[in-house]
Amino acid sequence: MPLKSLLGALTLSLLGSAAWAHHGWSAYDADKVMKLETTLTEVQYRNPHAQVKIEHQGREWDVILAPTRRMESRGLPKEALIKGKSVKIEGYPRRDGTPEIRAERITVDGKTIELR
């Protein structure tokens, strides 16, 4: 195989792996819906996905939200997510037991935002 073809194949392979890692939603168990009413202990409003932390069952959980642009376009600005705020989160836990949730929706100040 010529070097140029080999480098092209390697590049495509690496790009595909990066895309899979970023959108690896198969790591979450869609058959185990979690519905929690909780308080935000930390907020990271950044891309590629905003993220919050919560306490659940004596453990700290990471909650993966949506890209900030999507949340803002659906009515959830940065100012709405602050540490100490009570929210409702509905999403799926990781299959491997890591305390992390892929959120499908979040309710803040009585307003439910669809994240996917």
N, CA, C and O atoms as CSV, one atom per row, in Angstrom:
chain,resi,resn,atom,element,x,y,z
A,1,MET,N,N,0.861,-1.175,0.000
A,1,MET,CA,C,0.000,0.000,0.000
A,1,MET,C,C,0.905,1.234,0.000
A,1,MET,O,O,1.823,1.314,0.816
A,2,PRO,N,N,0.671,2.184,-0.884
A,2,PRO,CA,C,1.487,3.401,-0.909
A,2,PRO,C,C,1.332,4.179,0.398
A,2,PRO,O,O,0.300,4.124,1.066
A,3,LEU,N,N,2.404,4.905,0.737
A,3,LEU,CA,C,2.435,5.661,1.990
A,3,LEU,C,C,1.271,6.646,2.092
A,3,LEU,O,O,0.674,6.789,3.159
A,4,LYS,N,N,0.945,7.323,0.992
A,4,LYS,CA,C,-0.147,8.296,1.008
A,4,LYS,C,C,-1.478,7.626,1.346
A,4,LYS,O,O,-2.267,8.172,2.117
A,5,SER,N,N,-1.729,6.462,0.780
A,5,SER,CA,C,-2.969,5.729,1.069
A,5,SER,C,C,-2.999,5.256,2.514
A,5,SER,O,O,-4.040,5.305,3.170
A,6,LEU,N,N,-1.855,4.798,3.005
A,6,LEU,CA,C,-1.763,4.330,4.381
A,6,LEU,C,C,-2.041,5.475,5.359
A,6,LEU,O,O,-2.781,5.304,6.328
A,7,LEU,N,N,-1.446,6.639,5.102
A,7,LEU,CA,C,-1.687,7.803,5.957
A,7,LEU,C,C,-3.149,8.236,5.908
A,7,LEU,O,O,-3.710,8.617,6.935
A,8,GLY,N,N,-3.769,8.185,4.747
A,8,GLY,CA,C,-5.187,8.540,4.610
A,8,GLY,C,C,-6.069,7.594,5.405
A,8,GLY,O,O,-6.989,8.028,6.097
A,9,ALA,N,N,-5.790,6.306,5.306
A,9,ALA,CA,C,-6.580,5.317,6.040
A,9,ALA,C,C,-6.419,5.498,7.544
A,9,ALA,O,O,-7.386,5.397,8.299
A,10,LEU,N,N,-5.181,5.769,7.973
A,10,LEU,CA,C,-4.928,5.986,9.395
A,10,LEU,C,C,-5.660,7.225,9.899
A,10,LEU,O,O,-6.239,7.207,10.986
A,11,THR,N,N,-5.638,8.296,9.117
A,11,THR,CA,C,-6.328,9.534,9.495
A,11,THR,C,C,-7.827,9.292,9.638
A,11,THR,O,O,-8.431,9.718,10.622
A,12,LEU,N,N,-8.428,8.615,8.670
A,12,LEU,CA,C,-9.862,8.316,8.743
A,12,LEU,C,C,-10.192,7.461,9.955
A,12,LEU,O,O,-11.213,7.666,10.611
A,13,SER,N,N,-9.333,6.514,10.244
A,13,SER,CA,C,-9.544,5.653,11.405
A,13,SER,C,C,-9.521,6.454,12.695
A,13,SER,O,O,-10.376,6.265,13.560
A,14,LEU,N,N,-8.549,7.345,12.832
A,14,LEU,CA,C,-8.453,8.164,14.041
A,14,LEU,C,C,-9.616,9.125,14.175
A,14,LEU,O,O,-10.130,9.324,15.276
A,15,LEU,N,N,-10.042,9.726,13.069
A,15,LEU,CA,C,-11.191,10.637,13.114
A,15,LEU,C,C,-12.452,9.883,13.509
A,15,LEU,O,O,-13.259,10.392,14.287
A,16,GLY,N,N,-12.627,8.699,12.993
A,16,GLY,CA,C,-13.788,7.888,13.350
A,16,GLY,C,C,-13.792,7.535,14.819
A,16,GLY,O,O,-14.843,7.540,15.459
A,17,SER,N,N,-12.614,7.224,15.366
A,17,SER,CA,C,-12.517,6.894,16.794
A,17,SER,C,C,-12.860,8.089,17.661
A,17,SER,O,O,-13.536,7.947,18.681
A,18,ALA,N,N,-12.393,9.280,17.258
A,18,ALA,CA,C,-12.696,10.491,18.026
A,18,ALA,C,C,-14.183,10.781,18.007
A,18,ALA,O,O,-14.756,11.145,19.034
A,19,ALA,N,N,-14.818,10.624,16.853
A,19,ALA,CA,C,-16.265,10.859,16.758
A,19,ALA,C,C,-17.022,9.862,17.626
A,19,ALA,O,O,-17.985,10.243,18.290
A,20,TRP,N,N,-16.616,8.611,17.638
A,20,TRP,CA,C,-17.278,7.590,18.452
A,20,TRP,C,C,-17.123,7.918,19.937
A,20,TRP,O,O,-18.073,7.783,20.709
A,21,ALA,N,N,-15.924,8.349,20.335
A,21,ALA,CA,C,-15.700,8.665,21.749
A,21,ALA,C,C,-16.566,9.839,22.180
A,21,ALA,O,O,-17.108,9.834,23.285
A,22,HIS,N,N,-16.702,10.848,21.319
A,22,HIS,CA,C,-17.495,12.017,21.680
A,22,HIS,C,C,-18.984,11.696,21.731
A,22,HIS,O,O,-19.687,12.180,22.618
A,23,HIS,N,N,-19.468,10.897,20.804
A,23,HIS,CA,C,-20.893,10.578,20.756
A,23,HIS,C,C,-21.154,9.123,21.131
A,23,HIS,O,O,-22.031,8.481,20.553
A,24,GLY,N,N,-20.413,8.609,22.080
A,24,GLY,CA,C,-20.556,7.223,22.488
A,24,GLY,C,C,-21.739,7.009,23.402
A,24,GLY,O,O,-21.579,6.519,24.520
A,25,TRP,N,N,-22.941,7.371,22.939
A,25,TRP,CA,C,-24.125,7.257,23.784
A,25,TRP,C,C,-24.470,5.812,24.098
A,25,TRP,O,O,-25.293,5.565,24.980
A,26,SER,N,N,-23.871,4.849,23.410
A,26,SER,CA,C,-24.149,3.445,23.717
A,26,SER,C,C,-23.591,3.058,25.083
A,26,SER,O,O,-23.923,1.991,25.599
A,27,ALA,N,N,-22.755,3.897,25.674
A,27,ALA,CA,C,-22.222,3.636,27.007
A,27,ALA,C,C,-23.276,3.825,28.090
A,27,ALA,O,O,-23.049,3.472,29.247
A,28,TYR,N,N,-24.431,4.380,27.719
A,28,TYR,CA,C,-25.499,4.656,28.678
A,28,TYR,C,C,-26.642,3.665,28.481
A,28,TYR,O,O,-26.918,3.243,27.358
A,29,ASP,N,N,-27.305,3.296,29.577
A,29,ASP,CA,C,-28.358,2.285,29.554
A,29,ASP,C,C,-29.740,2.938,29.431
A,29,ASP,O,O,-30.325,3.362,30.427
A,30,ALA,N,N,-30.251,3.014,28.201
A,30,ALA,CA,C,-31.548,3.649,27.932
A,30,ALA,C,C,-32.717,2.866,28.520
A,30,ALA,O,O,-33.844,3.360,28.534
A,31,ASP,N,N,-32.463,1.653,29.005
A,31,ASP,CA,C,-33.523,0.872,29.647
A,31,ASP,C,C,-33.669,1.194,31.140
A,31,ASP,O,O,-34.593,0.710,31.795
A,32,LYS,N,N,-32.769,1.998,31.665
A,32,LYS,CA,C,-32.794,2.364,33.088
A,32,LYS,C,C,-32.933,3.876,33.226
A,32,LYS,O,O,-31.951,4.580,33.463
A,33,VAL,N,N,-34.136,4.358,33.080
A,33,VAL,CA,C,-34.387,5.793,33.173
A,33,VAL,C,C,-34.286,6.234,34.630
A,33,VAL,O,O,-34.914,5.650,35.513
A,34,MET,N,N,-33.494,7.265,34.865
A,34,MET,CA,C,-33.376,7.845,36.199
A,34,MET,C,C,-34.115,9.174,36.191
A,34,MET,O,O,-33.905,9.999,35.302
A,35,LYS,N,N,-34.978,9.384,37.177
A,35,LYS,CA,C,-35.695,10.647,37.352
A,35,LYS,C,C,-35.365,11.145,38.748
A,35,LYS,O,O,-35.772,10.552,39.747
A,36,LEU,N,N,-34.622,12.242,38.803
A,36,LEU,CA,C,-34.138,12.752,40.079
A,36,LEU,C,C,-34.543,14.192,40.293
A,36,LEU,O,O,-34.499,15.005,39.369
A,37,GLU,N,N,-34.935,14.503,41.506
A,37,GLU,CA,C,-35.100,15.892,41.918
A,37,GLU,C,C,-33.939,16.148,42.860
A,37,GLU,O,O,-33.822,15.498,43.899
A,38,THR,N,N,-33.084,17.088,42.502
A,38,THR,CA,C,-31.819,17.226,43.202
A,38,THR,C,C,-31.327,18.669,43.159
A,38,THR,O,O,-31.940,19.536,42.536
A,39,THR,N,N,-30.219,18.901,43.828
A,39,THR,CA,C,-29.594,20.216,43.868
A,39,THR,C,C,-28.268,20.160,43.113
A,39,THR,O,O,-27.515,19.195,43.246
A,40,LEU,N,N,-27.988,21.180,42.334
A,40,LEU,CA,C,-26.727,21.243,41.602
A,40,LEU,C,C,-25.596,21.584,42.566
A,40,LEU,O,O,-25.673,22.573,43.295
A,41,THR,N,N,-24.546,20.766,42.566
A,41,THR,CA,C,-23.395,21.033,43.425
A,41,THR,C,C,-22.257,21.694,42.658
A,41,THR,O,O,-21.353,22.272,43.260
A,42,GLU,N,N,-22.300,21.611,41.339
A,42,GLU,CA,C,-21.296,22.252,40.486
A,42,GLU,C,C,-21.884,22.407,39.089
A,42,GLU,O,O,-22.665,21.567,38.644
A,43,VAL,N,N,-21.512,23.471,38.403
A,43,VAL,CA,C,-21.996,23.728,37.044
A,43,VAL,C,C,-20.813,24.071,36.155
A,43,VAL,O,O,-19.994,24.926,36.494
A,44,GLN,N,N,-20.730,23.400,35.018
A,44,GLN,CA,C,-19.718,23.697,34.003
A,44,GLN,C,C,-20.456,23.944,32.694
A,44,GLN,O,O,-20.819,23.004,31.987
A,45,TYR,N,N,-20.671,25.198,32.384
A,45,TYR,CA,C,-21.427,25.594,31.192
A,45,TYR,C,C,-20.423,25.844,30.078
A,45,TYR,O,O,-19.970,26.969,29.865
A,46,ARG,N,N,-20.086,24.770,29.373
A,46,ARG,CA,C,-19.059,24.841,28.327
A,46,ARG,C,C,-19.348,23.805,27.254
A,46,ARG,O,O,-20.193,22.928,27.433
A,47,ASN,N,N,-18.648,23.912,26.152
A,47,ASN,CA,C,-18.776,22.942,25.067
A,47,ASN,C,C,-17.655,21.921,25.158
A,47,ASN,O,O,-16.603,22.246,25.707
A,48,PRO,N,N,-17.819,20.705,24.651
A,48,PRO,CA,C,-18.862,20.337,23.704
A,48,PRO,C,C,-20.220,20.061,24.356
A,48,PRO,O,O,-21.245,20.108,23.675
A,49,HIS,N,N,-20.247,19.774,25.669
A,49,HIS,CA,C,-21.509,19.567,26.377
A,49,HIS,C,C,-21.397,20.225,27.745
A,49,HIS,O,O,-20.382,20.089,28.427
A,50,ALA,N,N,-22.436,20.932,28.136
A,50,ALA,CA,C,-22.473,21.458,29.500
A,50,ALA,C,C,-22.589,20.267,30.441
A,50,ALA,O,O,-23.037,19.188,30.052
A,51,GLN,N,N,-22.181,20.481,31.676
A,51,GLN,CA,C,-22.151,19.398,32.636
A,51,GLN,C,C,-22.444,19.955,34.019
A,51,GLN,O,O,-22.013,21.058,34.355
A,52,VAL,N,N,-23.171,19.197,34.815
A,52,VAL,CA,C,-23.408,19.568,36.201
A,52,VAL,C,C,-23.055,18.377,37.079
A,52,VAL,O,O,-22.954,17.244,36.607
A,53,LYS,N,N,-22.871,18.652,38.349
A,53,LYS,CA,C,-22.635,17.586,39.321
A,53,LYS,C,C,-23.763,17.640,40.342
A,53,LYS,O,O,-24.271,18.706,40.690
A,54,ILE,N,N,-24.138,16.445,40.811
A,54,ILE,CA,C,-25.185,16.304,41.813
A,54,ILE,C,C,-24.765,15.237,42.818
A,54,ILE,O,O,-23.835,14.470,42.571
A,55,GLU,N,N,-25.449,15.196,43.938
A,55,GLU,CA,C,-25.279,14.117,44.910
A,55,GLU,C,C,-26.472,13.187,44.768
A,55,GLU,O,O,-27.617,13.636,44.733
A,56,HIS,N,N,-26.197,11.872,44.684
A,56,HIS,CA,C,-27.266,10.871,44.580
A,56,HIS,C,C,-26.757,9.577,45.192
A,56,HIS,O,O,-25.679,9.101,44.836
A,57,GLN,N,N,-27.519,9.011,46.103
A,57,GLN,CA,C,-27.180,7.758,46.773
A,57,GLN,C,C,-25.792,7.816,47.421
A,57,GLN,O,O,-25.034,6.848,47.366
A,58,GLY,N,N,-25.471,8.951,48.029
A,58,GLY,CA,C,-24.211,9.092,48.729
A,58,GLY,C,C,-22.989,9.245,47.843
A,58,GLY,O,O,-21.859,9.170,48.325
A,59,ARG,N,N,-23.203,9.459,46.554
A,59,ARG,CA,C,-22.085,9.616,45.619
A,59,ARG,C,C,-22.255,10.890,44.801
A,59,ARG,O,O,-23.369,11.378,44.615
A,60,GLU,N,N,-21.146,11.416,44.321
A,60,GLU,CA,C,-21.192,12.550,43.409
A,60,GLU,C,C,-21.351,12.013,41.985
A,60,GLU,O,O,-20.600,11.139,41.554
A,61,TRP,N,N,-22.329,12.543,41.269
A,61,TRP,CA,C,-22.617,12.105,39.901
A,61,TRP,C,C,-22.361,13.252,38.927
A,61,TRP,O,O,-22.694,14.403,39.207
A,62,ASP,N,N,-21.772,12.927,37.790
A,62,ASP,CA,C,-21.656,13.866,36.679
A,62,ASP,C,C,-22.900,13.703,35.825
A,62,ASP,O,O,-23.335,12.583,35.556
A,63,VAL,N,N,-23.469,14.816,35.401
A,63,VAL,CA,C,-24.636,14.790,34.519
A,63,VAL,C,C,-24.253,15.536,33.250
A,63,VAL,O,O,-23.949,16.729,33.281
A,64,ILE,N,N,-24.273,14.809,32.129
A,64,ILE,CA,C,-23.908,15.380,30.842
A,64,ILE,C,C,-25.170,15.972,30.222
A,64,ILE,O,O,-26.157,15.269,30.008
A,65,LEU,N,N,-25.128,17.255,29.941
A,65,LEU,CA,C,-26.275,17.952,29.359
A,65,LEU,C,C,-26.087,18.041,27.845
A,65,LEU,O,O,-25.540,17.116,27.245
A,66,ALA,N,N,-26.516,19.107,27.229
A,66,ALA,CA,C,-26.417,19.308,25.784
A,66,ALA,C,C,-25.376,20.390,25.504
A,66,ALA,O,O,-24.885,21.039,26.428
A,67,PRO,N,N,-25.042,20.580,24.229
A,67,PRO,CA,C,-24.180,21.723,23.897
A,67,PRO,C,C,-24.853,23.031,24.342
A,67,PRO,O,O,-26.078,23.148,24.301
A,68,THR,N,N,-24.060,23.991,24.760
A,68,THR,CA,C,-24.607,25.235,25.294
A,68,THR,C,C,-25.486,25.967,24.282
A,68,THR,O,O,-26.513,26.535,24.654
A,69,ARG,N,N,-25.105,25.960,23.041
A,69,ARG,CA,C,-25.899,26.644,22.006
A,69,ARG,C,C,-27.312,26.040,21.910
A,69,ARG,O,O,-28.293,26.770,21.771
A,70,ARG,N,N,-27.405,24.718,21.985
A,70,ARG,CA,C,-28.717,24.056,21.940
A,70,ARG,C,C,-29.542,24.424,23.160
A,70,ARG,O,O,-30.735,24.702,23.041
A,71,MET,N,N,-28.920,24.427,24.330
A,71,MET,CA,C,-29.674,24.756,25.545
A,71,MET,C,C,-30.176,26.193,25.489
A,71,MET,O,O,-31.322,26.467,25.847
A,72,GLU,N,N,-29.334,27.099,25.048
A,72,GLU,CA,C,-29.749,28.504,24.941
A,72,GLU,C,C,-30.880,28.671,23.940
A,72,GLU,O,O,-31.819,29.425,24.195
A,73,SER,N,N,-30.811,27.980,22.800
A,73,SER,CA,C,-31.866,28.111,21.792
A,73,SER,C,C,-33.190,27.514,22.269
A,73,SER,O,O,-34.252,27.858,21.750
A,74,ARG,N,N,-33.126,26.625,23.252
A,74,ARG,CA,C,-34.339,26.015,23.794
A,74,ARG,C,C,-34.789,26.674,25.092
A,74,ARG,O,O,-35.719,26.201,25.746
A,75,GLY,N,N,-34.125,27.765,25.460
A,75,GLY,CA,C,-34.585,28.542,26.611
A,75,GLY,C,C,-33.885,28.286,27.923
A,75,GLY,O,O,-34.429,28.600,28.981
A,76,LEU,N,N,-32.686,27.721,27.884
A,76,LEU,CA,C,-31.941,27.472,29.122
A,76,LEU,C,C,-30.589,28.188,29.056
A,76,LEU,O,O,-29.586,27.595,28.660
A,77,PRO,N,N,-30.569,29.468,29.447
A,77,PRO,CA,C,-29.314,30.218,29.409
A,77,PRO,C,C,-28.402,29.848,30.576
A,77,PRO,O,O,-28.829,29.211,31.539
A,78,LYS,N,N,-27.176,30.248,30.473
A,78,LYS,CA,C,-26.159,29.985,31.501
A,78,LYS,C,C,-26.626,30.434,32.880
A,78,LYS,O,O,-26.388,29.747,33.874
A,79,GLU,N,N,-27.289,31.581,32.941
A,79,GLU,CA,C,-27.715,32.154,34.219
A,79,GLU,C,C,-28.738,31.292,34.951
A,79,GLU,O,O,-28.915,31.451,36.159
A,80,ALA,N,N,-29.412,30.387,34.253
A,80,ALA,CA,C,-30.438,29.542,34.867
A,80,ALA,C,C,-29.842,28.374,35.646
A,80,ALA,O,O,-30.500,27.808,36.520
A,81,LEU,N,N,-28.605,28.014,35.334
A,81,LEU,CA,C,-27.953,26.889,36.008
A,81,LEU,C,C,-26.888,27.427,36.955
A,81,LEU,O,O,-25.816,27.864,36.535
A,82,ILE,N,N,-27.211,27.384,38.245
A,82,ILE,CA,C,-26.251,27.862,39.235
A,82,ILE,C,C,-26.140,26.839,40.371
A,82,ILE,O,O,-27.081,26.104,40.670
A,83,LYS,N,N,-24.986,26.819,40.977
A,83,LYS,CA,C,-24.748,25.938,42.117
A,83,LYS,C,C,-25.792,26.216,43.197
A,83,LYS,O,O,-26.064,27.368,43.536
A,84,GLY,N,N,-26.376,25.129,43.734
A,84,GLY,CA,C,-27.368,25.265,44.792
A,84,GLY,C,C,-28.797,25.268,44.297
A,84,GLY,O,O,-29.727,25.177,45.099
A,85,LYS,N,N,-28.994,25.371,42.982
A,85,LYS,CA,C,-30.350,25.403,42.431
A,85,LYS,C,C,-30.948,23.998,42.408
A,85,LYS,O,O,-30.266,23.023,42.094
A,86,SER,N,N,-32.238,23.915,42.749
A,86,SER,CA,C,-32.964,22.652,42.699
A,86,SER,C,C,-33.493,22.432,41.279
A,86,SER,O,O,-34.092,23.327,40.682
A,87,VAL,N,N,-33.262,21.232,40.753
A,87,VAL,CA,C,-33.679,20.884,39.395
A,87,VAL,C,C,-34.240,19.467,39.376
A,87,VAL,O,O,-34.058,18.700,40.322
A,88,LYS,N,N,-34.919,19.135,38.296
A,88,LYS,CA,C,-35.327,17.759,38.022
A,88,LYS,C,C,-34.555,17.317,36.786
A,88,LYS,O,O,-34.493,18.035,35.789
A,89,ILE,N,N,-33.971,16.134,36.865
A,89,ILE,CA,C,-33.180,15.597,35.761
A,89,ILE,C,C,-33.735,14.229,35.395
A,89,ILE,O,O,-34.022,13.409,36.267
A,90,GLU,N,N,-33.883,13.992,34.101
A,90,GLU,CA,C,-34.290,12.686,33.612
A,90,GLU,C,C,-33.248,12.235,32.601
A,90,GLU,O,O,-32.949,12.952,31.645
A,91,GLY,N,N,-32.696,11.046,32.815
A,91,GLY,CA,C,-31.666,10.571,31.902
A,91,GLY,C,C,-31.295,9.132,32.169
A,91,GLY,O,O,-31.997,8.404,32.871
A,92,TYR,N,N,-30.171,8.738,31.590
A,92,TYR,CA,C,-29.731,7.349,31.619
A,92,TYR,C,C,-28.354,7.218,32.267
A,92,TYR,O,O,-27.457,8.005,31.966
A,93,PRO,N,N,-28.173,6.238,33.150
A,93,PRO,CA,C,-26.863,6.029,33.785
A,93,PRO,C,C,-25.909,5.283,32.847
A,93,PRO,O,O,-26.333,4.631,31.893
A,94,ARG,N,N,-24.624,5.397,33.140
A,94,ARG,CA,C,-23.626,4.629,32.381
A,94,ARG,C,C,-23.789,3.151,32.696
A,94,ARG,O,O,-24.117,2.770,33.820
A,95,ARG,N,N,-23.556,2.342,31.699
A,95,ARG,CA,C,-23.669,0.881,31.852
A,95,ARG,C,C,-22.593,0.316,32.778
A,95,ARG,O,O,-22.832,-0.681,33.459
A,96,ASP,N,N,-21.411,0.939,32.812
A,96,ASP,CA,C,-20.283,0.374,33.558
A,96,ASP,C,C,-20.294,0.725,35.047
A,96,ASP,O,O,-19.361,0.369,35.767
A,97,GLY,N,N,-21.335,1.420,35.519
A,97,GLY,CA,C,-21.430,1.745,36.938
A,97,GLY,C,C,-20.793,3.067,37.327
A,97,GLY,O,O,-20.909,3.493,38.476
A,98,THR,N,N,-20.122,3.723,36.389
A,98,THR,CA,C,-19.564,5.047,36.656
A,98,THR,C,C,-20.713,5.977,37.023
A,98,THR,O,O,-21.739,5.961,36.343
A,99,PRO,N,N,-20.583,6.784,38.070
A,99,PRO,CA,C,-21.685,7.669,38.466
A,99,PRO,C,C,-21.826,8.858,37.502
A,99,PRO,O,O,-21.406,9.978,37.792
A,100,GLU,N,N,-22.422,8.571,36.371
A,100,GLU,CA,C,-22.603,9.579,35.321
A,100,GLU,C,C,-23.937,9.328,34.627
A,100,GLU,O,O,-24.333,8.184,34.404
A,101,ILE,N,N,-24.619,10.417,34.293
A,101,ILE,CA,C,-25.932,10.348,33.656
A,101,ILE,C,C,-25.905,11.152,32.369
A,101,ILE,O,O,-25.386,12.268,32.339
A,102,ARG,N,N,-26.458,10.593,31.316
A,102,ARG,CA,C,-26.705,11.330,30.071
A,102,ARG,C,C,-28.121,11.876,30.194
A,102,ARG,O,O,-29.091,11.122,30.119
A,103,ALA,N,N,-28.237,13.178,30.382
A,103,ALA,CA,C,-29.555,13.779,30.611
A,103,ALA,C,C,-30.320,13.940,29.302
A,103,ALA,O,O,-29.771,14.401,28.302
A,104,GLU,N,N,-31.585,13.557,29.321
A,104,GLU,CA,C,-32.492,13.746,28.185
A,104,GLU,C,C,-33.284,15.039,28.338
A,104,GLU,O,O,-33.610,15.712,27.361
A,105,ARG,N,N,-33.583,15.366,29.599
A,105,ARG,CA,C,-34.316,16.609,29.861
A,105,ARG,C,C,-33.987,17.089,31.263
A,105,ARG,O,O,-33.616,16.318,32.148
A,106,ILE,N,N,-34.138,18.390,31.426
A,106,ILE,CA,C,-33.899,19.003,32.730
A,106,ILE,C,C,-34.998,20.035,32.956
A,106,ILE,O,O,-35.374,20.773,32.045
A,107,THR,N,N,-35.504,20.073,34.182
A,107,THR,CA,C,-36.524,21.049,34.542
A,107,THR,C,C,-35.891,22.038,35.517
A,107,THR,O,O,-35.408,21.666,36.586
A,108,VAL,N,N,-35.910,23.302,35.118
A,108,VAL,CA,C,-35.320,24.380,35.906
A,108,VAL,C,C,-36.371,25.476,36.050
A,108,VAL,O,O,-36.939,25.926,35.055
A,109,ASP,N,N,-36.631,25.903,37.278
A,109,ASP,CA,C,-37.619,26.960,37.530
A,109,ASP,C,C,-38.966,26.628,36.890
A,109,ASP,O,O,-39.637,27.511,36.354
A,110,GLY,N,N,-39.361,25.349,36.946
A,110,GLY,CA,C,-40.651,24.919,36.423
A,110,GLY,C,C,-40.714,24.760,34.908
A,110,GLY,O,O,-41.769,24.420,34.374
A,111,LYS,N,N,-39.614,24.998,34.207
A,111,LYS,CA,C,-39.582,24.887,32.750
A,111,LYS,C,C,-38.742,23.669,32.348
A,111,LYS,O,O,-37.577,23.553,32.731
A,112,THR,N,N,-39.354,22.761,31.568
A,112,THR,CA,C,-38.645,21.560,31.123
A,112,THR,C,C,-37.998,21.809,29.768
A,112,THR,O,O,-38.644,22.276,28.830
A,113,ILE,N,N,-36.707,21.487,29.684
A,113,ILE,CA,C,-35.930,21.663,28.470
A,113,ILE,C,C,-35.550,20.291,27.940
A,113,ILE,O,O,-34.925,19.502,28.649
A,114,GLU,N,N,-35.921,20.002,26.701
A,114,GLU,CA,C,-35.508,18.772,26.017
A,114,GLU,C,C,-34.074,18.978,25.544
A,114,GLU,O,O,-33.789,19.955,24.851
A,115,LEU,N,N,-33.175,18.080,25.905
A,115,LEU,CA,C,-31.759,18.256,25.616
A,115,LEU,C,C,-31.282,17.533,24.358
A,115,LEU,O,O,-30.241,17.900,23.814
A,116,ARG,N,N,-31.987,16.547,23.887
A,116,ARG,CA,C,-31.544,15.786,22.693
A,116,ARG,C,C,-32.353,16.142,21.493
A,116,ARG,O,O,-32.121,15.604,20.411
